[in-house]
């Protein structure tokens, strides 16, 4: 019995390692000049797994600027191309990737591609206000709305992909 469990663990480990390796390759997009920077931001949020320091380090190693607001309890990360901005809050439990350039349709495609690259089944669920959301097995939920104070489910000009960990 123990032998079977050990063999099963060995069979699963390479797949998990490969998925993390693929996500690591996607991190290279954090230095992209175009819209593909969103792919790197999604990968960094997932690989950070809700840990502020681990997540922020992935961004700063790629040259992003980190700003901490201890009074508000948020960490903001900004890349040089201005396509997306990232905010970590609630102790890192939420990693929000916002764009005032990319609409929800294109970012949803990027989000689904990133979740698939992570090796997860694409499992839709209902997000806030009935908007699109996807399960991140054993981690939480990735949801998508427009950006701004009063988000809506669909927007041609803005988006907010919110990775919520520990649900």
C-alpha positions in Angstrom: 0.0 0.0 0.0 2.7 2.5 1.0 4.7 1.5 -2.1 1.6 2.3 -4.3 1.2 5.7 -2.6 4.9 6.6 -3.2 4.7 5.6 -6.8 1.5 7.6 -7.3 3.3 10.6 -5.7 6.2 10.2 -8.0 3.9 10.1 -11.0 2.1 13.3 -10.1 5.2 15.3 -9.1 6.6 15.8 -12.6 3.3 17.1 -13.8 3.0 19.6 -11.0 6.7 20.7 -11.5 6.1 21.1 -15.2 3.1 23.3 -14.6 5.0 25.5 -12.3 7.9 25.6 -14.8 5.5 26.7 -17.5 4.1 29.4 -15.3 7.6 30.5 -14.5 8.2 30.8 -18.3 5.1 32.9 -18.5 6.6 35.3 -15.9 8.9 36.5 -18.7 5.9 38.4 -20.0 6.2 40.8 -17.0 8.9 42.7 -19.0 6.8 42.7 -22.3 6.1 46.0 -24.0 2.7 45.0 -25.3 -0.5 43.7 -23.9 1.0 40.3 -23.2 2.3 41.7 -19.9 -1.1 40.7 -18.4 -0.1 37.0 -18.9 3.0 37.6 -16.7 0.9 39.4 -14.1 -1.6 36.6 -13.9 1.2 34.0 -13.5 2.9 36.0 -10.7 -0.4 36.3 -8.8 -1.0 32.5 -9.1 2.6 31.6 -8.2 2.6 34.0 -5.2 -0.3 32.0 -3.8 -1.6 34.8 -1.6 1.8 35.7 0.0 2.5 39.4 -0.3 6.3 39.1 -0.1 6.5 36.2 -2.5 4.1 37.8 -5.0 5.8 41.2 -4.9 9.2 39.7 -5.3 8.1 38.1 -8.6 7.2 41.6 -9.9 10.1 43.5 -8.5 12.6 41.0 -9.9 11.1 41.8 -13.3 11.8 45.6 -12.8 8.3 46.6 -11.5 8.1 49.4 -8.9 6.7 48.5 -5.5 4.8 51.0 -3.3 3.5 50.0 0.1 0.8 51.9 1.9 0.8 50.5 5.4 -2.1 52.7 6.5 -4.3 51.3 3.8 -2.8 47.8 4.0 -2.1 47.6 0.3 1.0 47.0 -1.9 0.9 48.4 -5.4 3.1 47.2 -8.2 3.6 49.1 -11.5 5.3 48.0 -14.6 7.0 50.4 -17.1 4.5 49.9 -19.9 1.4 51.1 -18.1 -0.9 48.4 -19.5 -1.7 46.9 -16.2 -1.3 47.7 -12.5 -1.3 45.2 -9.6 -2.7 45.7 -6.1 -2.2 43.2 -3.3 -4.5 43.7 -0.3 -6.2 41.9 2.6 -2.9 40.5 3.7 -2.1 39.2 0.2 -5.3 37.2 0.0 -6.3 39.2 -3.0 -4.1 40.0 -6.0 -5.9 42.4 -8.4 -4.6 42.9 -11.9 -6.3 46.0 -13.4 -6.1 47.5 -16.9 -7.5 50.7 -18.2 -6.6 49.6 -21.8 -7.7 46.0 -22.0 -11.4 45.0 -22.0 -12.9 42.1 -20.2 -13.2 39.9 -23.3 -9.5 39.9 -24.1 -8.5 39.6 -20.5 -10.9 36.7 -20.0 -9.2 34.8 -22.8 -5.8 35.5 -21.2 -7.1 34.4 -17.8 -8.4 31.1 -19.2 -5.2 30.4 -21.0 -3.2 31.1 -17.9 -5.3 28.7 -15.8 -4.9 26.0 -18.4 -1.2 26.6 -18.4 -1.2 26.0 -14.7 -2.6 22.6 -15.5 -6.1 23.2 -14.0 -9.4 22.2 -15.6 -11.3 25.3 -16.7 -14.1 25.3 -14.2 -16.4 28.3 -14.5 -18.2 29.6 -11.4 -20.3 32.6 -10.6 -18.3 35.6 -9.4 -19.4 38.9 -7.8 -22.5 40.3 -9.4 -22.9 37.2 -11.6 -19.7 38.1 -13.5 -17.2 35.5 -14.9 -15.1 33.6 -12.4 -13.0 30.4 -12.5 -12.0 28.0 -9.8 -8.2 27.7 -8.9 -8.2 24.2 -7.3 -6.8 24.3 -3.8 -6.1 28.0 -4.0 -9.3 30.0 -4.5 -11.1 31.8 -7.3 -10.1 34.1 -10.2 -12.9 36.5 -11.0 -13.2 39.1 -13.8 -15.0 42.5 -13.9 -14.4 45.9 -15.3 -12.1 48.2 -13.2 -13.3 51.1 -11.2 -15.6 51.9 -8.3 -18.7 50.4 -9.8 -17.5 47.4 -11.8 -19.7 45.7 -14.4 -19.3 42.3 -16.0 -18.4 43.4 -19.5 -16.3 46.4 -20.7 -14.5 47.2 -23.9 -12.0 49.5 -22.2 -11.1 48.2 -18.7 -10.7 45.0 -16.7 -9.9 43.8 -13.2 -8.9 40.1 -12.8 -9.0 39.4 -9.1 -7.3 36.4 -7.7 -8.7 35.5 -4.2 -6.8 32.9 -2.2 -7.9 30.9 0.7 -11.6 30.5 0.0 
